[in-house]
Amino acid sequence: MKSLAHLPDIPRQLYCHLTLEQCQEIKAYNSDNYLPLVWRFYSRYRTVLLRLVQSLDLQSTSQDQSLIEALTFVLSQAHRRSKWLAAELDLSFISDRWRRLVVEQHNGKSRLVRQQLEVCIFTYLAAELKSGDACVVGSENFADFRNQLLDWQVCQSQLEAYCEQLGLASAAEPFVEHLQSWLTQVAQTVDQICKDGTQLTINEAGEPVLKRLTASQPPEGAQALEAAILQRLPERSVLDVLCNVEHWLHWVRHFGPVSGSEPKLDHPTERYILTVFGYGCNLGPNQTARHTRGQVSARMLAHANRQHISTQQLEAAMRDIINAYKQLELPRCWGTGQRAAADGSKFEIYENNLMSEYHIRYGGYGGIAYHHVSDTYIALFTHFINCGLWEAVYILDGLLKNTSDIQPDTLHADTQGQAATVFGLAYLLGIKLMPRIRNWQDYKFFRPSADAIYEYIEPLFKEVVDWKLIRTHWQDLMRVVLSIKAGKLMPSTILRKLGSHSRKNRLYQAFRELGQVIRTIFLLQYISDQPLRQQITACTNIVEGYHRFLDWLFFGKQGVITENDPEEQEKRLKYLDLVASAVILQNAVDISLAVKALSAEGYKINRSLLATLSPYMTRHLKRYGDFVIDLQTVPQPLEGAMTLPEEIMKT
């Protein structure tokens, strides 16, 4: 380094300070330890955070009061400007990395570095508020979640019937015995299945290798059938589709003022349809009004959106469409309705709002639309969540909030849609969680007992289940599940609290242990059952196809949600789902009618050929042009497309 003697004192000090900061950054980067750099970002908000915390009633939800006591000490020393503080604090909750920054040895005594202590305490406070180990009295999202649970006396009156419905044992001991027997039986069966090495092989290093699935080829004639059907599909605009579905179902009856009175609008049906189209395709009121030949103004559409259409009303309209779709025979060629897949897709939004976060994988600011899509191709529910949230938190909410006639009990997802706690909670709710897990071999397999040894799959098992933990907290587990069933809280609420950063929460540890048992059973089935893997892949591919279908429909404003209000942002996605469901229903009706016509002409069609089709067809749809409502043209009756020729459904 060049000599600094020629520099004045102040610039020399500044230069040294900047150089020291750069050295700290390089050191943090090379050592993967960012903690020394946190103060720089915290300091600008220090005053605001101190005032905020001082105004809140913060409490610990466990017997461990060390963090709250440390926070009280930090607040009492907030006026100090000295570099060090002399105090005896219980800092047993902090990591070794933080301890090296917070605690210094001086003349044989320990002293605390004030700045690093403040940053450390606020960091742990944020983590414990997320996990539920700390709470804010009187808060909504950060209240003590235990206060939302049913009393155990109330749970006992419901326990027997609930357990009988799901086939669960209604006492701790038989519950654990069943799980232990189930895990033992599955592990022994899979051990014999893997004997011949056709499903799984384990190399000399003990690493498991799963046989790659071969893509199934579509049956002969599938492409020709799709081409023949496309030729017979009538050309329609998206607006025409919404009008046809209105003729069949009268779905706009759900819209109107919040008071429930009659809408005082001229031609309310037409206005509601145009509003759903304009917002669902992301054109917005201004662009939609410009293409309606003066039928409506932008102000009229915006007024209908604000005063006459709510998220709940959109969900009710979509429920009508889903129920009508279930009545068709064609979707039964695609799935049973007992399975669904959950996955998220990124939607771009402006940077400066409460929902916006930078998504590392997709790049850019936005939010995640988390869809639950049936194996019959229609979406059942959608959440709009932050990019930084673990998607598994919301994976169970969609099934519980779905009130349509399609009620799946098996749920597929990708790696983002699973965690040990999710497996445990899903099992107790009667939901079979079967995700497509990337790098499944990195997860620990749990053996039922320490003396359980396997001939062919022994290297997979790393740990032994702690049955005592599950047995001890069985009552707490059932109390949570019965509270969810009673509507006291949603699965996402409890899963946010039961994150991996929950150090003190024994309930989290019990859910995790139960989930590790269920996940081990699923993984054993996954590696030994090729049809199951194919089924999971096929169902998750459906939700990915739904994402592409939405991208085609959400064509306005280059797919950017321009609202900054979180409620309006989620409402835009509900509009989009409603439009998508209407198009899916119309496509299924048109395909059914085309199949009937082809069959009458002597075209050989069977069920396996129909299974290769999809209601996500868009080649015959129009998105652009003038948007004019025509309710005078009556479509063919919906009943005509309900059934298919008997000989097709039998083959």
N, C-alpha and C positions, 0 to 999 in steps of 0.2 A: 504494500500500500504506500502511496506517495506521502511524503511528509505534509502535515497540516499546519506547520509552524507559521507559514505565510498568511494563513487565514485569520480574520478577526475572531474574537472569542465567541460571539453569538453565532455567526455562520458555522464556525468550527463545531460548536455544540450541536447545532441543527444537523450538520452533515453526519456527525457521529451517531446521532439519534436515528436518522434515516437508515444509515448503514446497519445499525443494530437491528432495526425492524426487518430489513431485508434478510439478514442472517437468521433471524428467528423464523421467517417464512420458509427459508431453504431447509432449516433444521426440521421444522414441522412437516414439510413435504417429504423429506427423506426418511423420517422416523414414523410417518403416518400418525402423528400426534398433533391435532389441531388445537388442543386445549390452550396452549400459551397465547393463541391469537384471538381468543374469544373476547377478551376485555376490550379490544379496539372497537368491536361492533356493539358491545353492551354499553359502553361508556356514554354514548350519545343519547341513550334512552334511560340512563340511570335514574335521573330525577323523577321521570314519569312512572317508572316501575316501582320505585320506593313509595311514591304517593299512592299508587294503585294497591300495592300489597298492604299498606297501612290501613286502607279503607275497608279491606275485606276481613271477614271472620273466618280464618283458616284453621282447620282442625285435622288431626290425624284420625284415620278410620281404624287404626290398630293400636295395640298397647305401646308400640314403639313411638316415642315422642321426640327422638333425637333431632329429626329435621326441623320440627316446629320450634324446639328450644334453640337450635342454631339460627333459625330465621329471626327469632325474637332478639337474639344477641346482635345480629347484623343490623336490624332496624334501630336498636338502641345506640349503635356506634355509627349511624349514618352521617352524623355531623362531623365525624373525625376526618382529618386529612393526612394523618400520619401513615407511613408505609406499613408499619407493623402494629399488631395488636397482641397484648399479653393476656392470655385467657386459657382456661382449661375447659375445652368443649369436647363433647362426645361426637367424634367424627367417624364413628365406625361404619357409617353408611356410605362413605365416599370411596372411590376406587384408588388404587395405588398411584395411578397417573395424576389424579387430582391431589392426592396427599403430597406428592413431591412438589407441587406448585403452591399448595396452601400452607404447609408446615415447613418452617426453617429451623435449623439448630443454631443457636447463638450462645457462646460461653456455657455450653453444656445444658442449656435450657431451650425448650421449644417455644417458638413464637409464630403467630399467624400473619400471613401476607394479606393485608386488608382487601386489596382489589381482587385478588384471585379467590379469596374466601367469598366475597359477594357473588361473583360470577358462578362459583361452584354451587352455592346454596340456591340461587335462582334456577340453575340448570336442573338440579334435583327436584326442586319444587314443581317445575313444569312437568317433569316425568311422572311424579307421583300424582299430580292432578289428572293426568291422562289415564293412569292405571287405576285410579280410585283409592290409592293408599293415603291420599290427602283429599280434602273436600272443602268447598266453600259453602258455608251455611246460607241458605236462602237462594242458592243458585239453581239454574235449570240443568245445564249440561254438566256442571261440576259438583252437584250435590252428592251426598252420601247415597249411593245406589241401593244400599241395604234398606233404606226407608221406603223404597218402591216395591219391595217384595211383600208377598202375602204372609200373614202370620202362619206359623206352622200348624196351629189349630185349624185354620181354614183349609190348609193344604191336606191335612189328614182326611177331611171329609171328601176330598176329590181324588185322593191318591189311588184307591183301589180301582175305581172305574177307569181312570186314565191308564194305569199300568195294564189292566186287562185289555183295553182297546189296542195298545201297542205291543202286547205280548211280553211285557217286562215284569220282573219280580217286584213285588210291593214291599220288600224288606231288604236290608243291606246284605245280609249273609247269603240268601239265595241269589241275589243280584250278582254278587261277586263270583259265586260258584258257577253260575251260568256263563259269565264272561270267560272264566278260566277254562271251563270245559270246551267252550266254543273255540277259543284260541288254540287250545291243545289239539282239538280235532282237525282244524283247518291246517295247522302247521304239519301234522303227520300226513294228511292227505296230499298236500303240496309237495312234501318231501318225496313221496312215491311218484307223483306226476313228473317231477324233475329228474327222475332216475335215468330216463333215456336220453336226456339232453336235447330234446326237440323244442322245448320252450325256453330253457335257460341253461347257460353254461357258466362255470366258474373257473377262471384261469388259475395258474400257479400262484399268482400274487393274492388270490382270494377275492378278486374283483368279479362281480357278476356281470354277465353280458346277456341281454335279452335279444331273442331272435327278432329281426326286423319284420314288420308286417308287409305283406305284398298287397299292392293296390288291387282291389277287385275290379274286373273289367265289366262294363255295362253289358247287359244281355243283347244279343243280336236283334237289331230292329229298333233299338232305343232312340238313336239319332233320327231315323226315318220317321218315327212316331212324333217326336218333338217338332220336326219340320212340318209334318202334316197338320199338327195342332196349331202351330203358329200361323199357318196360312188361313186358318178358319177363325182366328181370334179377331174380333172386330176392333178397328182402330178407335181409341177413346182418348180423351184428355183426362187428366187427374181430376179436374172439376166435374166431368161427366160421371166419373166413378163415385164421387161423394154424393152426387144427386141420386144415382141409382140406389146406393145403399140407404139413403134417406127414404126413398120410396118403399124399400123392403122393411126397414126397421124403425123408421121415425126417430132416429137417434138424437136429433136436435131438441127433442122434448125435454131433455135433461138440462138445457140451457135456459137462462132467464135471470132476473134480478135475485140477489141474495135473499130478499124479503119473501120470495116465493110468489109474488103477485104476477099477473100477466104482463109480459113485456110490452111496453108502450112504444113499439117500433113499427115503422112501415115495412111490410114484407119481412118479418123476423126470420123466417126459415132461410130465405135467400141470403140475408145478411150474415146469419150464423155460419152457413156453408162457406161463404166467401171469407169470413174471418178465419175459420179453421184452415182453409186452403192457403190463405196469405201468410199466416203465422207458421203453419205446419211445413210449408215449402220454403220458409225463411225469406219470403219476398218483403214482408213487412207491410204496414197499411198503405204507405205512400205508393210503392210500386204496384201493389195489387189494385188500388183505386185507379191508377193511370191506365189500366188495361181492361176496365169494366165498361167502357163506352158511356161513362157518366152515370151508371146505375147507383154507385155509392161513392162517398168521399172517404178520404183517409181518416177524417175525424170520426165518421160513423163506425168504421172498423175498429179504431182504437177504443172507442167508447164501448163497443160490444165486448172487446177483450177484457177491459178493466172492470166493467160493471155487470156483465151478464155471463161470463164464462170463468169458472174456477178450475183448479187442478182436480178437485173431487168430481166435478161435473164431467170433465174430460175422461176421467177414469171410468165413470158410469157409462158414458157413451161407448167407450172402447169395450167395456164388458159385454154390452149388447152385441157388438160385432163378433167377439170371441165366441159367445154362446151360439150365435147363428152359424158361425164357421164350424163348430163342433157337430152340428146337425148334418153336415155334408158327409157323404161316404168317401169322397176322394181323399181327404186328409188321412183317413184310416189306412190308406196304402203307404203313407209316409211315416206314420208312427202311431203309437197307442195313446199318446197323451199322458202316459205315466212317467215320462222322462222329460227333463228340461235341461238346458245348458245356460250357464251364466258367464258373461264376459263383458269387458268394458271397451269402449272406443272413445278416442279423444275428440272433443269438439273445441275449436278455437274460440276464445273469448278475449275481450280486451284485458290488458295487463292490470290496470288499477281497479280491482274490485275484490270482494271478499272471497270469491270462489277461485280466482285465477291463481295458478301455480305453474312453475316451469316444469314441463315433463321431460325428463332426461332421455327416455327411450324414443319418444316421438319428436322431441324438439319443439320449442315454442311454448307459449302460454296457453292454458286452456283448462278444461275440466273433463271428467270422465263420465260418460253415460253408461251406466252399468245395467245391462239388459238381461232379463230372464226370458228365454225363448223356448217354446215347446218343441218337442221332436216332430210336431206336425207343422212346424215352420212359423207359427204366429207368436208374437211377443206377448207375454203375460204381465210384465211389470218392468218399470225403468226407474232407477235412481240417478240423480246427478250429484257427483261427489268430487272432492278435490283430487288432484293428481297425486298428491303425497300420501293419500290414505291407502292402507292395505285393503284390496278389494274384498278379501275374505270376510271383513267385518260386516259387509252388507249382503253376503251371499244367501243368508237364510231369510232376510227380511222380505225379499221379493215373493217367495212362496207363501209366506204368512199374510202378506198384504194382497195377494191375488185372490179375488172373490168371484172369479168366473167359474164356469162349469168344468173347465179343464184344470184338474188338480193333481199335478205330478207328485210322486213320492220319492223319485230318484233324481238326483241333481248332479250334473257334470260341470266341470270348469277346467281352467288351466292351472298352472302352478300358483298363480296369484290368488286363486280361489280356495286355498286350503291352508290349514294350520292345525296343530294338534287340538287346540281348544275348540276349533270349529267342528272337527270330527266328533269330539265328545258331546257338544251341544246338539249337533244334528242327530246323533244317535238317540238321545233322550227325547227329541222332538218327533221321532219317527220318520226322519228323512235319511235316505240312503245317499251319502255323499260319495261320489265316484269320480274324482277329478283325473285329468290327464296331467301327470306330474313329470316335469322335466328333471333329469338327474335323480330319479327315484332311488338309485343305489346309494346316494349320499345320506339318506334318512336312516335312522336307527330302527332296527327290528327288535321287538321286545319278546323274549321267551316267557312262557307261562310260569316257569319255575327254574331255579338254578340247576337242577339235575336233568332238565329237558335237553337231550342231545339228539341231533339229527344227522343222518348219514350223508345227505347230498346238499342240503342248504344251510349247514351249520355256519359257514362264514358270514351269512347275512345277519345273524343275531349278535347284538352288542350289549344289551342290557336285559335286566329282569324286571317285570312289572312289580310295582309297589302296591300290592293288593290291599294292604292295611290302610294306605292313604285313601283309596277309593271307598273302602268300607267305613272309615271314620267319618268321611264327609258326604256320605250318600244322602243323608237328610238335606244337607245344604244344596246339593246338586238338584234334587227333586224340587226343592222349594223354588229355585230359580226357574226351572222348566214350567212348573205349574203357574208361576207368576206371569211368565211369557204367554202361556195359553189363556190366562185370564185377562190379557191385555194391559197388564200393569206396566210392562216395559217391552221393548223390542229386542230381538237378538243382537242387533248392532250396538245397543246401549251397553249390554253386558260384555260383548266382545271387545268394545273399545276399552273397557276397564280391565279386561283380562288379557292384556298384552304381555309380550315377553319381557317388558321392563318392569313388571309387577314383582317386586322382590319379597314383599311381606305377605301378600295375599294368599292364604292357604286355599281359598276357593279356586283361584287360578291354577294352583299346583294340582288340585284334585281333577279339574276339568282337563288339564294337560295330560295327566296320567291316564284318565279314561280315554281321551282322544288318541293317545299313543297305542292303546290296545286296539281300538277300532281301526286306526290307520294301518297297523301291522296286519290285521286280518284282511283289510282291503288290498294292501300291497301283495300279500301272498296270493290272493285270488287274481290280482292283476297280472302277475308274472306267470301264472299257470293256466290262464284262460284266454286263448287267442281271440275267440269271438267276443269276449267282453272288451278287450282292447279295441277291436274294430268298432264295436258299438259306441264306445266312448269317443273315439276319433270322429265317427260319423256325426254324432250329436253335437260335438263342439264345432265341427265344420259348418253346421247349420247356423249357429249364432254368428260365425264369421261371415257367412253369406248374407245374413240379415244386416250386418254393418255396411256391407257394400250396397245393399238395397237402399238403406237409409241415405247413404251418400248421394245416390242418384236422385232421390226425392227432395233432399235438402239442398237444392241447387241455388237458392237465392243468396246474394251477398257473399259468394264464394265459400259458403258453408261456415261463416263466422257468426256466432251469436253476439249481437250488438247490444244486448241488455246488460246492465251492470247489477240489477237487483237479483239476488239469488233465487227468490221465488219466481220471478218472471223467467229466469234462465231455465229452471226445471219445467215451467209451464210450456216453454217452447218445445221441449222434448216430448211432453205429453201430446201437444198438437201433432208433432211429427209421428209419434206412435199411432195416433188416431188415423192420420192419413195413410200410413203404411198398412194398418190393419184393414182399412176399407179397400185398398188396392189388392191386398192378399185375398180378401173375400171375393172381390169381383173376379180376380184371375182364376180362383178355384171354381167359381160358377161357370165362367167362360170355358175353362178346360173341360169341365164335366159335360157341358153341352156339346163341345166339339167331339169328345170321346163317344158320346151317345150317337152323334151324327155319323162318325166314322164307323162305329160298330154296325149301325143300320145299313151302311153301304157295303158291308162285308169285310171290313178291315179287321184283321186278326189282332186283338189286343188282350193282354192278360195282366194280372196284378203286378207281376215283376217288372213289366215295362212301365206301368204307371208309377211304380216306386222310384223310377229314375227322374221323374219330372219334378218341378219346383214351382211354387206360386210367385217366385221372385222375378218372373218374366217382365221385361220392360220394353221390348222391341216394338210392341204395338201401342205403346202409350205416348201421349203428347204432353210436353211440359210447357210449351211456349205458345204465344198467340194471344188473342183476346180472351178474357176470362168472363164469359157470359153464362149466367144461370139459366138452365132450361128444365123446368119442372113439368112441362107439358108432355114431353116424350116419356111414356111409361115403359120401363124395361120389362123383359120377360119375367114371369113370376119366379121367385126364389125356389118354390117347391119343385119346379121342373128340373132343378139341378141337384136335388137332395140325394137321389139314388142313382146308381150306375147299373148297367145290365147285369143280371144275376150271374151269367156265365163268366163275366170278367172278374167279379169279386170272389168267385169260387176257385179260379185258377191261380 
